[in-house]
């Protein structure tokens, strides 16, 4: 890792994780470069890209931009933790995680910082739109949907944004696409669980935040445009299918009683079978989904979760 630089506490840390991002990294970097909130340090953590990602980064000169190139792909969650530790050593008090397959207005950083501080939130997230049409939502607030395997569901996905919806409000869950955290949050409940590698690490973290009564603010008047799943090959790639289902079962086992886990496995298996019957999946994809569920069943659960966390009642406290 590159040597940490001592900076004033007003500076925020920006973390983005790259893996073969050459096709969309440049617009992201230019969005960062144009920000009205100029007191930031951007750390790009590259997980052993095999394309031209690093060279694209090096062509965009900015003294606030830094890159750490890992010698192996350690996964999204572990790389995020790498970024948190980097900025903790600096004494930075706020860290923004943002995907590099996004584009955004020049006031994004400033808006998120002001909102988090104004509401004394432990984290804040914007509305996320489709990249090709900012009026169509991908995320407009969130909720946990138990019958879908306890996913962090996106409210308003695929729908037009309501122009009257402008007031920030508390929400239990958000995608990891763009979230500004207070460093206090990481000191309170720890870092991301690296066992996820990618997918569901954000859902897991928000479950932990809820149990610690930490608050996530949703800001509908701040927008990020997201190029959905470009970095993982799309939602039906072998990579996405494997890690999605594996991690879904791991999260359930980590946080819930075995009886609840068994019920959820039945529901998820039923949905997978229906996808095959409706020809939304090939037989090969069907087998991959089942094998990924089985992989999640055998992942070791962290000791601190094995007894205490999953037996705690899960309730949403506060004004959601």
N, C-alpha and C positions, 0 to 999 in steps of 0.2 A: 504494500500500500504506500502511496505517496505520503510524504511528510506533512503532518497537520500544520496549519498556519494559524497563529493566534489572531483573532479578529474581535472587534467590538461586539457586545452582546446584542446589539440591535440588528445585526446581520442574521438573515435566515439561511438555512441550508436547504438546497434543492437536490434531491436524489432521483436519478433515473437509471434503469437497468437496461442495457442493450444486449441483444443477441441477433446478429444478422439484420441490422436495422438500417442498412445503407439506403434503402428506398424511401425512407420517411424521416430519417434523423435530421437532415438539413433544415426542413421547415420548422421542426421542433426547436432546434438551436436558435434559429432566427427569431422565433416567438419569444424565447428567453432573452435574447439580446435586446429586444425592443421594449422590455418591461419598464414601466414608470417607477416601480420600486427597484431601485438600482443597488440597494445594499443586500446583495445575496452572493452566495458561492454555490456554483453548480458542480456537483460531483457525478460524473458518468462512470458507472461501473459496468465494464464489459465482460460478459461471461463467455469468453473465448469465441468471439465471432469468427466465421470462416470467410466472410465476404469483405467488403471495403469499408465497413463501419468505422474503424479507427481512423482511416485516412480522411473520411468525411468530417469527422470531429476535428482533426488537426488542421483542416483548411479554414475553419471558422475561428479566427483568432479573437480571444477575449481573456483578459487576465483573471476574470472571475470563474472561468471554465477550467475544470480539472478532470482527468480521466485516470481510473485505475483499471488495468487489464489483468483479469484473473487468468491463471494458467490452466484452469479447468472450468467447466460450467457447473457452478455450485448451486444453481437454482435461484429463482426469484426471491424467495423468502430469506435465504441466507445472505444474498447480496444486499437486500434491504437492511439487514442487521449490520452488515459491513458499513453501510452508509450512516446508520445511526451512531455507531461507535466512533466513526470519523468525526462527526459533528459534535458529539458529546465531548470529545477531547478538546475541541475548539472552545467549548463553553457556549455554543449556540443554543438558544432557548426554543426555537421552533424549526421543525423539519417538514418540508413538503415532498411527498412522494408523488411523482407524476410520470405517466407512461410517455415514451417518446413517439408513439404513434398517435399523438394528439396535436392539435393546433388551437390557439387561444388568443384573446385580445391582449393588448399591451398593459391593461390594468389588472390582470388576473392575480398576480402575486400580492399587489397592494390591497385588492378587495378582500382576499382571503385572510390576510394578516389583520386588517382592520375589523373584520367580522369576528374572528376568533377572539381578539382582545376585547372587543365591545361586549360580547356575550359571555366572556370568560369560559369559553368552550374548551374542552380537552382536545377536540379535533373539529375540523370544518371541511365540508366537501361541496363542490358546485353541482349544478345541473350538468348532465352529460348528454350531448346531442349526437346524432349521426353526423359524420364528417361532411356528407354531401348536402345536408339540409338541416340547418340549426333549429328549425321549427319542429322537427321530429325528435322526440325524446328517446334516449337509450336508458337514462336513469333520471327520475324526477322524484327522489325520495325512495325509501326502502322499507321493507318489512320482512320478517322471517316467516316463511311458509312451511309449516310443519308437514303437511300432507305431500309436499314435493321433496321430501327428504331433508327438510330444514335448510332450504336454500335461502340466501339473502336475495329476495325477489326485488326486481326493479319496478317501482310504481311508474305507470305511464309509458312503459316501453312500447315504441312503435306508434305512439299517439302524438297529435299536435300539442304543443305546449299552450297552456291557458295563459293568455296575456295578463290576466288579473292575478296570477300566482307569482307574487314577488316578495312576500314576507318570509324571512328565514324562520325555520322551525326545527325542533329536535327530531331526530330520526334514529332508529336502532342500528341501521346497517347501511353500508355503501360499498360499491366496488372499489378496488384499490387503484383505480385509474388516476385519481387526483385527490389527495387528502393532505391537509396541513395539520400536523400534530404538534401539540405542546410537548416539549421534552419531558415534562412532568409525567405525562402518560406512560412513557417508556420506563421511567424510574418507578412508577407505581405498580405496573403489571408485567414488566419485562418486555422482551423483544418478540419478533415473530417466531413461530414454530418452524424451524428449517425442514422438518420432516415432510412438509407439504410439497416442497420443491417449487411448485407453481399451482395455482387454483386453490381456493378455499382458505388460504392463509389469512386473507382479509376477513372472511366470515368468522373464522376462529378468533381473530383478534377482537372483533366487535362483541362476540359472546363474552369474552373476558372483560371487556370494558363495561358491559352491562352489569355483570356480576360485581364489579368494583364500583358501580354507580358513577362511572365516568360518562360524560355527555358528548355526543356527536351532533354538530349543527349542519343542517342542509340549507344551502343558499341558492334558491331558484333563480335569482337575478344575476348570478355569475355562471358563465357557460364555458364549457370545454368541448371541443369537437373531437370525436374519437373515431379512429379508423379500426373498426371492430376486428379483433383477433388476427390482425395481420402478422404479428410477431410469433404466433403459434401455429400458423398454417390453416386457420379456420376451425370452426367448432366441430367439424366432422373428420378432422385429421386424426391419424392414429395417436399422435402425441396428445391432442386435446381430449380424446375419448378416454385414454388410459388414465391420465392424471385427474380428470374431472371425477370419474366414478371411484377411483381408488381413494381420493382425498375426501369425497363425500362420506364414504363409510368410515374412514379414519376419524373425521370430525364427529360423527354420531357416536362412535365408540368412546371417544375422548371425553365427551361432555354429557352423555346420557346413560341411563340405566340399561342393562342388557335387554330387558323386555321391550323397551322402546326401540332399541337398535334392531331387534328381530322384526318388529312390526314394520319399520322403515325399509328394511331389506326386502321384505315381501312386496311392499309398494313399488320400490324402485325396480325390482325384477319384473313385476307386472307391466310397468311402463315400457321397459326394454323389450318385452315380448310383443306388446302392442305395436311398437315401432317396426318390428320385423313383419308382423302381420299386415300392416298398412304399407309395407314396402318403402318405408322411410329410411330403413337401414338395409344393407346387404347382410347375408348370413355371416360373412367374415366380421363385419362390424358388430353384429349381435354377439358373437363369441368373444370378441375383444372386450365388449362392455361387461359380460359376465366374468371373464377372467380378471378384469380390473376390480370389480366388486370383491372378488375372492382375495386379491392382493391386499385390498384395504382391510380385510378381516384379519390378516396376519401381521399387520404392521404393529410393532411394539408401542404401547401407550406410555407416555412419560409417567414416572412414578408419582409425581405430584398430582396427576389427574386420575390415576387408577382408582383412588379411594375417595378423595375429598370432592373434586370438582364435579364429577358426573352424578354424585349423589345429592348435590346441592339443588334445591328447587330453583328452576329457571323462571324468573319473573322480570318483566320490564317495569322498572321503577322510574318515576318522574313524569313530567308532562310531555308525552309523546304525541 
